[in-house]
Amino acid sequence: MVTRVQETSIGSIVEILKRAREIAHGNPGVPEELQQCLEKALDATRGLQCSSTTLTSSNRIAGVNVQQGTRGEGLCFQQVDLHDFSSLIRRTSYVDCHQSVLCSETKSKTKEEKLSSDAEGRLYRMLVRMMGAKRILAIGMLNFPSLLSVAEVVPDGGNITLCATQPYLEEAVQKASDFSSHGNKIREKIGPIIDSMKELAAMGKDFDIVFIDADQRSPAEYYRFVMENHLLRMDGMLCVRDALMKGHGYLENTADENVLDVKTLNQVINSDLRTEQGVVKDEVFWGYRGRRILDRLQLDGKIAYVTGGGQGIGRAFCHALGEAGAKVAVVDLIPAKADAVACELNLKGIKSMAVAADISKPEDIQKMFDKIVARWGTVHIACNNAGINMNSSSEDTSLEEWDKTFNVNLRGLFLCCQAAGRIMLNQGYGKIINTASMASLIVPHPQKQLAYNASKAGVVKLTQTLGTEWINRGVRVNCISPGIVDTPLIHSEELKPLVQRWLTDIPAGRLAQVTDLQAAVVYLASEASDYMTGHNLVIEGGQSLW
């Protein structure tokens, strides 16, 4: 059973200490050491006095330790919306005071205790609003009306996880919705606290704010577990309740185990380099504009299309962009193939649509863009992947074969870039990703493919030109050059000898898989690649190096 320190008005303590100092200074017989102790005591009380008038009557929050990733801005307090706060306090304080299931210590609250509860809830609400916190962890017996108050400002989809040992809290949480429509945001884990925390860590949970009630046994162990198991996100906030134990935390000589535990907690936090003190405050540590690298690769809210999306590389690109958060238009010459991939994406919860188009026809390209814009409003990511290859020796390459290859691989790709570029230049942002080929760098052999090689070299030069021309207007244009990709097409009997020859030319010792290309398209489509334009990203297992 935790022994609670008797509550005393901080203002009264300060006045008594001031009077004692006056008496000591006026009496030459008082030892100098005693006068110094009185001065130290008065200095200590300055850390206990609250800066806000709404907190001056609160003795239960003796101190708050905060660790926040502020990126050098400092804490920024904003006005707190206290809509319906007073009625909530009336409801929840009645529950806390008069229902034994919610309060095991007292049957009623003094006026001072109720003021303390009100102030505690206001402070917590302000911290949650400041952080925009959605996931909150409360460790120990925090004031239950305060938790309900905080639940009101937690955004929809957010929650408060309460780890405590008091069995009656389980029923309290279950009944919380009777007193607040936000009570269902509180989730309780009743039992040994360290076991509950281990369960959260095993689930990979992390939290925006962690509240620790210092008025319990060994709170430093809970803090260590939080930090070592990353339950607090890197730029999250740690708030310690009763961190100073009504001033007893300043006492140098005390045998009270509870006070000693709190002093240990404060020492552990103050010496921990993972807290704000001593942390490097640059964008490498905190992330560019406060966004971590994986967050910068997310494509949430972006609209993308992929030509040739019904099979092979294009299908892999559709899945990759969709998994990163984009809505995806699957464009293919064969409607059934586009429908099949769009169906796959929908099964994964990815918003998608199928569009049939022949990109060698300008009118089909225009219809394609009209459908996408009509459905989703714009285009942010253009993935021009469709292409064909008609193998023939150079002396036997007909003009018809040349024109057909260029009409898809270069002319059609140019028209897609141009149509996408007009939309993106108008909105000041866009990513264009073209599929070129390793054949833009070397002459693959022993197959003969003059038209294909020349068209893909043209794709690279087109990409470089558009990339430099449009970057200062917010549009980046890059291309990916795959090596020889393992698809069903190359497993025919007539191509088996070629496959063996290709493998001897690839340092990696294997053909490319479509999954080898997925991360590249997400990177080029995301804000993480904003400084890259006109680049040919070659992914060929080293084949172009030999």
NUVEXSE-817277 format. One record per residue (C-alpha): x, y, z; residue number from 0; residue in three letters. Coordinates in pm, 1 decimal. Example, Ala and Ser with C-alpha at 12.3 -4.5 7.8 and 13.67 -1.06 7.14 Angstrom:
% residues 2
        px        py        pz   nr  rest
    1230.0    -450.0     780.0    0   ALA
    1367.0    -106.0     714.0    1   SER
This chain:
% residues 546
        px        py        pz   nr  rest
       0.0       0.0       0.0    0   MET
     149.2     334.5    -106.3    1   VAL
     168.9     589.2     175.7    2   THR
      62.0     932.1      56.7    3   ARG
     232.1    1245.7     186.2    4   VAL
      -3.5    1469.7     382.3    5   GLN
    -123.2    1754.0     160.4    6   GLU
     -33.4    2103.5     272.5    7   THR
     -95.1    2439.3     110.2    8   SER
     223.4    2545.8     -68.9    9   ILE
     135.5    2909.1      -8.3   10   GLY
     124.0    2845.5     367.3   11   SER
     464.8    2677.8     356.9   12   ILE
     615.0    2972.9     171.9   13   VAL
     472.8    3226.1     419.5   14   GLU
     598.2    3025.8     719.8   15   ILE
     946.5    2996.5     566.5   16   LEU
     958.8    3370.5     493.6   17   LYS
     859.5    3447.8     851.4   18   ARG
    1122.8    3204.8     981.6   19   ALA
    1386.7    3372.7     763.5   20   ARG
    1293.6    3716.8     901.8   21   GLU
    1320.0    3589.0    1260.0   22   ILE
    1654.5    3423.3    1188.8   23   ALA
    1801.1    3734.3    1023.2   24   HIS
    1686.3    3946.2    1315.9   25   GLY
    1845.5    3723.4    1576.5   26   ASN
    2226.5    3726.3    1586.1   27   PRO
    2224.8    3405.5    1792.1   28   GLY
    2086.7    3196.4    1505.1   29   VAL
    2364.8    2983.0    1348.3   30   PRO
    2464.2    3076.7     992.8   31   GLU
    2409.8    2715.4     881.0   32   GLU
    2042.7    2736.6     985.8   33   LEU
    1998.9    3062.6     792.2   34   GLN
    2148.8    2896.4     482.1   35   GLN
    1906.9    2602.7     519.6   36   CYS
    1613.0    2841.6     531.8   37   LEU
    1734.0    3015.3     215.0   38   GLU
    1765.3    2677.8      38.6   39   LYS
    1415.9    2583.0     151.2   40   ALA
    1274.1    2905.8      10.4   41   LEU
    1460.7    2851.9    -315.4   42   ASP
    1311.1    2504.8    -335.7   43   ALA
     956.2    2635.7    -299.1   44   THR
     999.1    2843.2    -615.4   45   ARG
     991.9    2517.9    -814.3   46   GLY
     661.4    2429.1    -650.9   47   LEU
     468.1    2745.4    -732.2   48   GLN
     258.0    2732.8   -1045.0   49   CYS
     281.3    3001.5   -1311.8   50   SER
     -89.0    2985.6   -1402.8   51   SER
    -361.7    3109.4   -1170.6   52   THR
    -569.7    2805.0   -1260.4   53   THR
    -304.2    2585.2   -1097.7   54   LEU
    -219.8    2777.7    -783.0   55   THR
    -461.7    2578.1    -571.8   56   SER
    -337.1    2244.8    -702.7   57   SER
    -126.6    2061.1    -449.1   58   ASN
    -164.8    1717.3    -601.6   59   ARG
      44.9    1809.3    -904.1   60   ILE
     354.7    1892.2    -711.3   61   ALA
     570.6    1890.3   -1020.6   62   GLY
     578.2    1790.3   -1384.8   63   VAL
     879.9    1662.8   -1573.4   64   ASN
     838.9    1702.0   -1948.6   65   VAL
    1051.4    1554.0   -2226.5   66   GLN
     947.9    1676.7   -2567.7   67   GLN
    1107.9    1691.3   -2910.7   68   GLY
    1063.2    2063.0   -2967.0   69   THR
    1326.1    2094.3   -3242.8   70   ARG
    1456.1    2405.3   -3075.2   71   GLY
    1128.5    2597.4   -3061.3   72   GLU
    1065.2    2550.7   -2690.5   73   GLY
     729.6    2466.4   -2538.7   74   LEU
     450.8    2661.7   -2701.6   75   CYS
     134.8    2698.9   -2490.9   76   PHE
    -190.2    2762.3   -2669.2   77   GLN
    -535.2    2852.6   -2544.7   78   GLN
    -729.1    2545.9   -2432.9   79   VAL
   -1087.0    2497.1   -2547.8   80   ASP
   -1276.2    2413.4   -2228.4   81   LEU
   -1606.7    2343.5   -2403.1   82   HIS
   -1839.2    2164.5   -2160.9   83   ASP
   -1542.8    2110.4   -1927.8   84   PHE
   -1720.9    2225.3   -1612.9   85   SER
   -2016.5    1993.5   -1671.1   86   SER
   -1779.9    1704.4   -1732.2   87   LEU
   -1600.9    1775.0   -1405.2   88   ILE
   -1934.3    1786.3   -1222.9   89   ARG
   -2031.3    1449.0   -1368.8   90   ARG
   -1699.2    1273.6   -1319.7   91   THR
   -1616.0    1419.3    -980.8   92   SER
   -1953.8    1295.7    -856.8   93   TYR
   -1863.2     950.9    -980.8   94   VAL
   -1516.3     967.4    -832.8   95   ASP
   -1644.0    1084.7    -493.5   96   CYS
   -1963.7     892.1    -436.3   97   HIS
   -1931.0     562.7    -625.4   98   GLN
   -1713.3     318.6    -439.8   99   SER
   -1625.9     148.3    -766.0  100   VAL
   -1442.3     461.6    -879.6  101   LEU
   -1292.1     577.8    -552.1  102   CYS
   -1149.2     349.1    -286.1  103   SER
    -993.5     611.1     -60.4  104   GLU
   -1258.4     868.3      29.7  105   THR
   -1634.9     917.9      19.5  106   LYS
   -1609.7    1290.7     -51.7  107   SER
   -1366.0    1550.8    -166.6  108   LYS
   -1266.8    1871.3       2.5  109   THR
   -1294.3    2196.3    -192.6  110   LYS
    -915.4    2203.8    -226.0  111   GLU
    -904.6    1850.1    -367.6  112   GLU
   -1174.5    1930.5    -623.9  113   LYS
    -983.1    2240.0    -737.0  114   LEU
    -676.1    2021.1    -770.1  115   SER
    -867.7    1771.3    -981.6  116   SER
   -1002.7    2048.0   -1207.9  117   ASP
    -656.5    2195.7   -1257.3  118   ALA
    -501.4    1856.4   -1322.2  119   GLU
    -751.7    1782.4   -1596.6  120   GLY
    -698.0    2124.2   -1755.7  121   ARG
    -321.7    2075.2   -1761.7  122   LEU
    -347.9    1730.1   -1918.2  123   TYR
    -591.7    1857.5   -2180.6  124   ARG
    -354.6    2140.5   -2269.2  125   MET
     -61.3    1899.2   -2312.3  126   LEU
    -267.4    1665.6   -2532.1  127   VAL
    -379.4    1958.9   -2748.2  128   ARG
     -24.2    2091.0   -2779.3  129   MET
     106.5    1755.2   -2894.8  130   MET
    -190.4    1663.7   -3112.0  131   GLY
    -164.4    1333.5   -2926.5  132   ALA
    -372.0    1036.8   -3042.3  133   LYS
    -211.5     758.5   -2838.7  134   ARG
    -169.8     812.7   -2464.3  135   ILE
     -33.8     576.7   -2200.2  136   LEU
    -118.1     635.3   -1832.6  137   ALA
      88.2     434.2   -1582.9  138   ILE
     -47.8     417.7   -1229.7  139   GLY
    -355.0     562.3   -1059.7  140   MET
    -405.3     895.2   -1231.1  141   LEU
    -710.6    1098.7   -1135.9  142   ASN
   -1002.9     931.1   -1315.5  143   PHE
   -1203.8    1249.0   -1386.6  144   PRO
    -886.9    1390.7   -1543.6  145   SER
    -864.6    1089.7   -1775.5  146   LEU
   -1223.3    1142.6   -1886.7  147   LEU
   -1145.3    1508.7   -1939.6  148   SER
    -845.3    1419.9   -2155.0  149   VAL
   -1053.8    1170.5   -2353.9  150   ALA
   -1269.2    1459.8   -2475.1  151   GLU
    -976.6    1618.8   -2662.1  152   VAL
    -821.3    1296.5   -2793.8  153   VAL
    -901.9    1286.6   -3169.0  154   PRO
   -1136.0    1025.1   -3309.3  155   ASP
    -946.1     702.3   -3357.9  156   GLY
    -715.9     781.9   -3065.0  157   GLY
    -720.3     618.3   -2723.9  158   ASN
    -587.3     626.2   -2367.8  159   ILE
    -434.2     305.2   -2232.5  160   THR
    -444.7     286.2   -1853.4  161   LEU
    -204.7      44.4   -1680.6  162   CYS
    -294.9      11.1   -1313.6  163   ALA
    -329.8    -244.8   -1035.7  164   THR
    -658.7    -133.9    -875.0  165   GLN
    -928.6    -392.3    -970.6  166   PRO
   -1215.4    -143.4    -936.2  167   TYR
   -1077.5      59.1   -1228.7  168   LEU
   -1186.6    -213.7   -1470.5  169   GLU
   -1551.2    -153.2   -1380.2  170   GLU
   -1487.0     221.2   -1371.2  171   ALA
   -1368.0     219.3   -1731.7  172   VAL
   -1664.0       6.6   -1835.7  173   GLN
   -1903.4     256.7   -1677.9  174   LYS
   -1716.1     563.8   -1802.4  175   ALA
   -1933.1     592.6   -2112.4  176   SER
   -2230.3     657.6   -1881.4  177   ASP
   -2069.9     985.3   -1780.1  178   PHE
   -1895.5    1087.3   -2103.0  179   SER
   -1951.9    1001.2   -2468.2  180   SER
   -1572.6     980.7   -2494.5  181   HIS
   -1536.0     718.5   -2221.4  182   GLY
   -1490.8     442.2   -2477.9  183   ASN
   -1151.5     591.5   -2568.5  184   LYS
   -1010.0     465.6   -2236.7  185   ILE
    -874.1     109.9   -2236.7  186   ARG
    -769.8     -46.8   -1910.9  187   GLU
    -503.5    -308.5   -1839.6  188   LYS
    -549.4    -416.0   -1480.3  189   ILE
    -282.8    -624.4   -1309.4  190   GLY
      92.0    -604.9   -1251.9  191   PRO
     193.2    -290.6   -1438.3  192   ILE
     521.0    -424.0   -1572.9  193   ILE
     336.0    -721.9   -1726.1  194   ASP
      90.9    -488.7   -1898.9  195   SER
     379.7    -281.7   -2032.5  196   MET
     556.1    -593.5   -2162.1  197   LYS
     239.4    -685.3   -2349.5  198   GLU
     225.1    -340.2   -2511.5  199   LEU
     592.4    -360.5   -2607.8  200   ALA
     544.6    -707.4   -2759.7  201   ALA
     264.9    -562.3   -2974.9  202   MET
     499.5    -289.4   -3101.8  203   GLY
     291.9      -9.6   -2950.9  204   LYS
     424.7     342.7   -2906.8  205   ASP
     261.4     651.2   -2759.7  206   PHE
     258.2    1027.2   -2814.9  207   ASP
     235.4    1103.6   -2440.9  208   ILE
     321.3     882.3   -2145.5  209   VAL
     190.6     982.9   -1801.4  210   PHE
     361.9     822.4   -1501.4  211   ILE
     218.5     854.1   -1151.2  212   ASP
     529.3     888.8    -934.0  213   ALA
     330.1     813.1    -616.7  214   ASP
     376.8     436.6    -647.3  215   GLN
     646.7     180.6    -583.9  216   ARG
     960.2     197.7    -805.5  217   SER
     834.2     443.1   -1071.2  218   PRO
    1189.4     465.8   -1211.5  219   ALA
    1159.2     105.2   -1329.8  220   GLU
     849.4     195.8   -1529.6  221   TYR
    1031.3     492.2   -1683.3  222   TYR
    1327.8     274.7   -1780.6  223   ARG
    1099.2      18.3   -1939.0  224   PHE
     916.8     287.5   -2138.2  225   VAL
    1240.0     429.8   -2276.8  226   MET
    1424.3     102.3   -2338.1  227   GLU
    1128.0     -53.0   -2519.8  228   ASN
    1040.4     260.5   -2718.4  229   HIS
     688.1     288.2   -2577.7  230   LEU
     736.4     666.1   -2602.5  231   LEU
     783.8     779.8   -2960.1  232   ARG
    1106.2     965.6   -3033.8  233   MET
     953.3    1314.9   -3022.6  234   ASP
     686.6    1229.6   -2766.0  235   GLY
     619.2    1378.8   -2423.7  236   MET
     673.4    1227.6   -2079.4  237   LEU
     466.8    1375.0   -1796.7  238   CYS
     537.2    1270.1   -1437.5  239   VAL
     263.0    1333.1   -1182.5  240   ARG
     364.5    1404.8    -820.9  241   ASP
     726.9    1441.8    -931.4  242   ALA
     815.6    1655.8    -628.6  243   LEU
     589.8    1495.1    -365.7  244   MET
     465.0    1828.7    -229.1  245   LYS
     818.7    1948.4    -176.6  246   GLY
     943.0    1640.0       4.9  247   HIS
    1142.9    1552.7    -304.8  248   GLY
    1377.2    1837.8    -213.6  249   TYR
    1458.1    1701.1     132.1  250   LEU
    1815.5    1581.6     159.5  251   GLU
    1766.3    1348.2     454.3  252   ASN
    1451.7    1137.2     446.4  253   THR
    1372.6     776.1     524.3  254   ALA
    1033.7     775.7     348.9  255   ASP
    1058.6     501.7      84.1  256   GLU
     798.5     667.8    -134.2  257   ASN
     987.3     996.0    -139.2  258   VAL
    1315.1     814.3    -206.5  259   LEU
    1152.4     636.6    -503.2  260   ASP
    1041.6     971.0    -647.6  261   VAL
    1386.4    1123.6    -598.5  262   LYS
    1537.2     825.2    -779.4  263   THR
    1292.6     871.7   -1066.6  264   LEU
    1385.4    1238.4   -1103.9  265   ASN
    1756.7    1158.1   -1095.0  266   GLN
    1715.4     887.4   -1361.8  267   VAL
    1520.8    1121.0   -1591.3  268   ILE
    1757.1    1415.3   -1542.8  269   ASN
    2060.8    1201.6   -1625.2  270   SER
    1902.2    1032.6   -1929.3  271   ASP
    2049.4    1166.8   -2254.7  272   LEU
    1743.0    1044.6   -2441.7  273   ARG
    1543.2    1327.4   -2290.3  274   THR
    1551.4    1673.3   -2442.0  275   GLU
    1861.8    1788.3   -2261.5  276   GLN
    2172.6    1714.9   -2464.9  277   GLY
    1980.8    1596.9   -2772.7  278   VAL
    2101.6    1716.7   -3110.6  279   VAL
    1834.1    1942.4   -3258.5  280   LYS
    1884.0    1917.5   -3631.4  281   ASP
    1680.4    1765.4   -3912.6  282   GLU
    1897.0    1454.3   -3930.8  283   VAL
    1789.0    1366.7   -3577.6  284   PHE
    1430.7    1493.5   -3577.9  285   TRP
    1359.6    1435.9   -3945.9  286   GLY
    1316.1    1681.1   -4231.3  287   TYR
    1037.6    1917.9   -4127.0  288   ARG
     971.2    1686.1   -3835.8  289   GLY
     893.4    1383.2   -4054.5  290   ARG
    1084.7    1058.9   -4012.5  291   ARG
    1224.4     893.6   -4323.0  292   ILE
     955.3     625.7   -4343.4  293   LEU
     689.5     895.0   -4305.9  294   ASP
     845.5    1084.4   -4595.1  295   ARG
     807.8     775.1   -4813.7  296   LEU
     433.9     760.4   -4751.3  297   GLN
     203.1     852.6   -5039.6  298   LEU
    -116.7     909.5   -4842.7  299   ASP
    -359.5    1131.0   -5031.0  300   GLY
    -168.4    1106.3   -5360.8  301   LYS
    -326.9    1009.1   -5694.0  302   ILE
    -120.5     784.4   -5922.8  303   ALA
    -157.5     603.4   -6252.6  304   TYR
      52.7     325.9   -6404.4  305   VAL
      46.1     249.7   -6776.1  306   THR
     107.8    -112.9   -6864.7  307   GLY
     -26.1    -181.3   -6515.7  308   GLY
    -200.3    -507.0   -6604.0  309   GLY
     105.2    -732.9   -6579.0  310   GLN
     474.1    -764.9   -6499.0  311   GLY
     659.1    -454.7   -6383.9  312   ILE
     349.7    -234.8   -6412.5  313   GLY
     145.8    -462.1   -6183.6  314   ARG
     427.7    -457.0   -5926.2  315   ALA
     437.4     -74.6   -5945.6  316   PHE
      59.6     -54.7   -5888.5  317   CYS
      85.6    -264.7   -5572.2  318   HIS
     387.7     -72.9   -5441.9  319   ALA
     231.3     271.0   -5488.5  320   LEU
     -96.7     152.7   -5339.1  321   GLY
      70.0      -4.3   -5036.1  322   GLU
     248.7     327.1   -4975.4  323   ALA
     -90.0     499.8   -4953.4  324   GLY
    -169.7     625.8   -5304.3  325   ALA
    -491.6     578.3   -5497.7  326   LYS
    -398.5     395.4   -5817.3  327   VAL
    -542.9     400.2   -6169.3  328   ALA
    -440.8      76.7   -6345.2  329   VAL
    -402.4     155.3   -6716.0  330   VAL
    -362.1    -122.0   -6972.0  331   ASP
    -426.5    -193.2   -7338.7  332   LEU
    -627.5    -503.2   -7240.8  333   ILE
    -928.2    -412.3   -7019.6  334   PRO
    -945.4    -753.7   -6850.1  335   ALA
    -586.6    -721.6   -6726.4  336   LYS
    -647.7    -373.8   -6586.6  337   ALA
    -963.6    -497.4   -6413.5  338   ASP
    -780.2    -793.9   -6260.9  339   ALA
    -507.2    -580.4   -6103.5  340   VAL
    -758.0    -319.1   -5981.4  341   ALA
    -946.8    -607.0   -5818.6  342   CYS
    -627.9    -723.3   -5644.9  343   GLU
    -569.4    -373.9   -5507.0  344   LEU
    -926.0    -346.8   -5380.0  345   ASN
    -883.0    -675.4   -5192.3  346   LEU
    -592.0    -511.0   -5007.4  347   LYS
    -799.9    -203.8   -4922.1  348   GLY
    -627.3      13.3   -5183.2  349   ILE
    -853.4     254.9   -5370.0  350   LYS
    -813.0     186.1   -5738.4  351   SER
    -976.0     206.8   -6079.6  352   MET
    -918.5      28.8   -6411.7  353   ALA
    -867.9     227.8   -6731.2  354   VAL
    -835.0      77.2   -7079.0  355   ALA
    -608.1     280.6   -7308.9  356   ALA
    -372.8     244.4   -7603.2  357   ASP
    -104.8     504.0   -7533.3  358   ILE
       3.5     507.8   -7896.0  359   SER
    -324.7     693.0   -7961.4  360   LYS
    -342.7    1056.5   -7840.0  361   PRO
    -720.4    1039.2   -7803.7  362   GLU
    -689.2     739.8   -7566.8  363   ASP
    -437.7     928.3   -7355.2  364   ILE
    -672.6    1223.6   -7322.6  365   GLN
    -963.3     997.1   -7225.3  366   LYS
    -740.0     827.5   -6968.3  367   MET
    -659.3    1157.7   -6795.8  368   PHE
   -1020.9    1274.0   -6818.4  369   ASP
   -1138.6     959.3   -6635.9  370   LYS
    -880.0     987.0   -6360.0  371   ILE
    -941.4    1358.6   -6298.8  372   VAL
   -1318.9    1309.6   -6308.6  373   ALA
   -1289.5    1037.3   -6043.3  374   ARG
   -1019.2    1176.6   -5813.3  375   TRP
    -968.9    1540.2   -5912.5  376   GLY
    -602.4    1545.7   -6015.1  377   THR
    -283.3    1346.3   -6073.8  378   VAL
      22.3    1362.6   -5845.5  379   HIS
     221.9    1060.0   -5969.0  380   ILE
     255.2     960.6   -6334.7  381   ALA
     416.2     620.7   -6388.0  382   CYS
     470.5     577.9   -6761.5  383   ASN
     564.9     213.4   -6784.6  384   ASN
     398.3      68.5   -7095.4  385   ALA
     638.7     -55.5   -7362.2  386   GLY
     689.3    -315.8   -7634.3  387   ILE
     988.6    -498.5   -7783.2  388   ASN
     990.9    -652.4   -8132.2  389   MET
    1316.5    -838.9   -8185.2  390   ASN
    1475.5    -834.8   -8529.2  391   SER
    1818.2    -781.0   -8678.7  392   SER
    1893.0    -425.0   -8779.4  393   SER
    1898.9    -499.2   -9153.5  394   GLU
    1558.3    -665.5   -9123.9  395   ASP
    1388.6    -401.2   -8904.7  396   THR
    1094.9    -268.6   -9102.1  397   SER
     969.2      87.7   -9086.2  398   LEU
     641.7     -49.9   -8954.2  399   GLU
     825.0    -221.5   -8664.3  400   GLU
    1028.9      92.7   -8596.3  401   TRP
     721.2     315.3   -8593.6  402   ASP
     516.8      78.8   -8378.7  403   LYS
     797.1      52.3   -8121.7  404   THR
     854.2     427.6   -8106.3  405   PHE
     481.5     507.9   -8102.4  406   ASN
     446.3     322.2   -7773.4  407   VAL
     791.2     345.4   -7610.8  408   ASN
     874.9     709.1   -7687.3  409   LEU
     596.8     898.7   -7863.8  410   ARG
     323.6     763.4   -7635.5  411   GLY
     540.1     813.3   -7328.7  412   LEU
     608.6    1174.0   -7434.8  413   PHE
     235.7    1243.8   -7476.4  414   LEU
     167.1    1098.7   -7127.9  415   CYS
     445.5    1313.4   -6978.5  416   CYS
     309.6    1621.1   -7150.6  417   GLN
     -51.9    1564.6   -7037.7  418   ALA
      55.1    1483.8   -6679.5  419   ALA
     297.6    1775.4   -6678.3  420   GLY
      26.0    2026.3   -6766.3  421   ARG
    -178.1    1916.2   -6464.6  422   ILE
     121.5    1906.7   -6232.1  423   MET
     268.6    2240.8   -6342.4  424   LEU
     -68.5    2401.4   -6280.4  425   ASN
     -81.9    2265.0   -5923.5  426   GLN
     290.2    2324.5   -5858.6  427   GLY
     372.1    1964.9   -5767.0  428   TYR
     412.0    1627.1   -5931.9  429   GLY
     630.0    1320.7   -5981.8  430   LYS
     678.4    1162.4   -6325.8  431   ILE
     848.2     822.4   -6336.6  432   ILE
     929.9     671.6   -6675.2  433   ASN
    1036.9     313.1   -6737.0  434   THR
    1348.3     308.8   -6954.5  435   ALA
    1584.5       9.7   -6971.5  436   SER
    1938.2    -108.3   -6917.1  437   MET
    1938.6    -105.6   -7298.3  438   ALA
    1967.6     273.4   -7275.1  439   SER
    2323.2     222.1   -7142.4  440   LEU
    2454.2     -86.7   -7318.4  441   ILE
    2364.3    -301.6   -7617.1  442   VAL
    2222.8    -618.8   -7463.3  443   PRO
    2323.7    -934.1   -7644.6  444   HIS
    2295.9   -1176.5   -7811.2  445   PRO
    1937.1   -1066.6   -7888.0  446   GLN
    1893.1    -806.5   -8163.1  447   LYS
    1657.0    -516.6   -8080.6  448   GLN
    1761.0    -197.5   -8257.2  449   LEU
    1427.0     -15.9   -8231.6  450   ALA
    1383.9    -103.8   -7865.8  451   TYR
    1735.9       6.0   -7768.0  452   ASN
    1704.4     336.5   -7952.2  453   ALA
    1359.1     410.5   -7809.6  454   SER
    1473.0     347.7   -7451.9  455   LYS
    1777.5     570.6   -7499.7  456   ALA
    1529.0     834.8   -7613.2  457   GLY
    1327.9     785.2   -7292.8  458   VAL
    1635.7     868.5   -7083.7  459   VAL
    1713.9    1184.1   -7279.8  460   LYS
    1349.8    1292.8   -7270.3  461   LEU
    1350.3    1236.4   -6892.5  462   THR
    1666.3    1442.0   -6846.1  463   GLN
    1529.5    1728.2   -7054.4  464   THR
    1192.4    1746.6   -6878.7  465   LEU
    1358.5    1695.5   -6540.6  466   GLY
    1574.3    2005.5   -6574.6  467   THR
    1302.9    2214.7   -6738.7  468   GLU
    1026.6    2150.8   -6483.7  469   TRP
    1198.0    2110.4   -6144.6  470   ILE
    1184.6    2480.0   -6058.7  471   ASN
     808.2    2460.9   -6110.3  472   ARG
     759.3    2174.3   -5865.3  473   GLY
     763.9    1877.3   -6103.5  474   VAL
    1036.2    1610.8   -6086.1  475   ARG
    1092.3    1372.1   -6376.0  476   VAL
    1305.0    1057.4   -6333.8  477   ASN
    1327.4     712.8   -6489.3  478   CYS
    1403.1     357.2   -6384.5  479   ILE
    1616.4     131.5   -6603.3  480   SER
    1558.3    -233.7   -6514.9  481   PRO
    1782.8    -511.8   -6629.6  482   GLY
    1641.7    -835.7   -6768.7  483   ILE
    1332.3    -913.9   -6564.0  484   VAL
    1215.5   -1265.5   -6489.9  485   ASP
     863.8   -1283.3   -6636.5  486   THR
     665.4   -1573.4   -6789.2  487   PRO
     755.8   -1442.4   -7136.4  488   LEU
    1122.4   -1544.4   -7108.6  489   ILE
    1055.2   -1903.1   -7004.1  490   HIS
     965.8   -2021.8   -7353.3  491   SER
    1173.1   -2300.3   -7510.0  492   GLU
    1328.4   -2074.0   -7772.6  493   GLU
    1453.9   -1829.6   -7508.9  494   LEU
    1608.8   -2081.3   -7268.1  495   LYS
    1953.5   -2061.6   -7435.3  496   PRO
    1941.2   -1681.5   -7412.8  497   LEU
    1857.4   -1693.6   -7041.3  498   VAL
    2169.6   -1901.1   -6972.3  499   GLN
    2381.2   -1653.2   -7166.6  500   ARG
    2229.9   -1356.6   -6980.8  501   TRP
    2304.9   -1512.2   -6644.0  502   LEU
    2675.5   -1529.1   -6727.8  503   THR
    2667.1   -1152.1   -6795.3  504   ASP
    2505.8   -1055.4   -6462.3  505   ILE
    2734.0   -1016.5   -6157.9  506   PRO
    2435.0   -1079.9   -5930.2  507   ALA
    2399.6   -1424.6   -6088.0  508   GLY
    2023.9   -1401.2   -6134.3  509   ARG
    1758.3   -1216.1   -6330.8  510   LEU
    1570.0    -924.5   -6178.7  511   ALA
    1238.5    -987.7   -6007.0  512   GLN
     959.6    -730.7   -6034.7  513   VAL
     976.3    -693.4   -5655.7  514   THR
    1336.6    -569.5   -5692.5  515   ASP
    1194.4    -254.3   -5854.9  516   LEU
     911.2    -167.9   -5616.2  517   GLN
    1104.9      33.3   -5356.9  518   ALA
    1255.5     246.6   -5634.2  519   ALA
     918.2     356.9   -5770.8  520   VAL
     793.4     445.8   -5420.5  521   VAL
    1109.0     648.1   -5351.1  522   TYR
    1081.4     840.9   -5679.1  523   LEU
     709.8     901.4   -5617.4  524   ALA
     761.0    1032.6   -5262.0  525   SER
     883.2    1358.4   -5114.1  526   GLU
    1202.8    1180.0   -5006.7  527   ALA
    1331.7    1217.4   -5365.8  528   SER
    1240.3    1585.9   -5406.8  529   ASP
    1599.9    1683.9   -5482.9  530   TYR
    1633.7    1422.8   -5759.3  531   MET
    1535.5    1501.3   -6116.7  532   THR
    1643.4    1386.1   -6462.4  533   GLY
    1800.2    1078.1   -6306.6  534   HIS
    1819.4     731.4   -6461.2  535   ASN
    1798.6     485.7   -6172.6  536   LEU
    1959.1     165.3   -6299.8  537   VAL
    1859.7    -164.3   -6133.1  538   ILE
    2021.9    -449.6   -6324.8  539   GLU
    2231.5    -657.2   -6084.3  540   GLY
    2551.5    -499.5   -6220.0  541   GLY
    2507.7    -619.6   -6579.0  542   GLN
    2583.2    -280.7   -6734.7  543   SER
    2921.2    -274.3   -6554.8  544   LEU
    3065.0    -569.4   -6744.5  545   TRP
